[in-house]
């Protein structure tokens, strides 16, 4: 079976990438799926092979001491053939470590995958390709892209993945490791252009403010993109997120201005509540009777004191309330 490459290197063609991934997972007749290869325990096969070598050596020894020329030749040739046959049979032995698998092919046809760890024996005529099924990390380089508002930002992500279907990893793509790396970069770029760094709309998703939701969307898109390679995405997360240096200073000023406005809003709301409380208490306890003009003056003075950046300078009125 010929290996077929579905690696999509155009990171900006999101629709084409998604279409190719969907086509790869569409269940065509040429797709292969992993199944267990026929294998037996290697201990018995190794023992039989060693016995064959010993038997062949014994035949050669018998031929060496034989008197008749015909018997000598028969014993020696038979012993050599037995040894070669035993060595050939033992070439079907495979050592499979935990976290590894062997993809078995016979004359170009997929014959299954060996996942059982230990010493296993399969048909010596087959070829066995070693595939790691351990968990792997891939961290992208720092990518510079424009967010949904067109602001240049820098971001990087780390993806934790492993091979789930060894047959698809070997036969459906040219190089599954390179395929995962390319599709990870494409997915990160796509997510970056779909959402802003900071959302201007109330309740809108943003890369900085909704990290968990964006991470889930990144994982879902990665799953679709790498499904053709038989790869399972365990986790994905952004490791770097910042404005590009050329606009970082301006965006920092914008964030500071937003923080100042929010703080001022909180101060004003608190000051209004304190003034309202003061007027209510004065009226309830009948401490002083203020006409509307004096109430307005009192409110103005209290607002200045409570909302001002600097401490107010008191002025002592030695006259009456109206002078």
URKA-V137319 format. One line per field, one symbol per residue. phi: phi as a letter, one per 40 degrees, with the letter a starting at -180 (. if undefined). psi: psi as a letter, one per 40 degrees, with the letter a starting at -180 (. if undefined). Layout:
phi=???
psi=???
This chain:
phi=.ccbcbcbccccccccccccccccccgccccbbcacccabdccccccccccccccccccccccccccccccdcccccccccccccccccccccbbbcdgbabccbbfgbcbhbcbcchcbbbdcccbbbcbcbccbbbbccccbbbcccgccbbaaabbbaacbbcccccbcbcacccccccccccccccccccbccbccccgccacccbccccccccccccdccbcccgbbccaaacbaaaccdcbccccccccccccccccccccccccccccccccccccccfcabbcdccccccccccccccbccbccccbcccccccb
psi=hiihhehhegeegdddddddddddeefideiiihihihiiheddddddddddddddddddddddeidhdddddddddddddddddddddeeehhhhiheiihhhihfeiheihhehiahihiheeiihhhhheihiihhiihihihadeehhihiiihhhiihdhdddddddidhdddddddddddddddddediidhheiheiiiddefdddddddddddddddeddefihhdiiihehhiiiddedddddddddddddddddddddddddddddddddddddefdihhidddddddddddddddeidihihihhheaide.
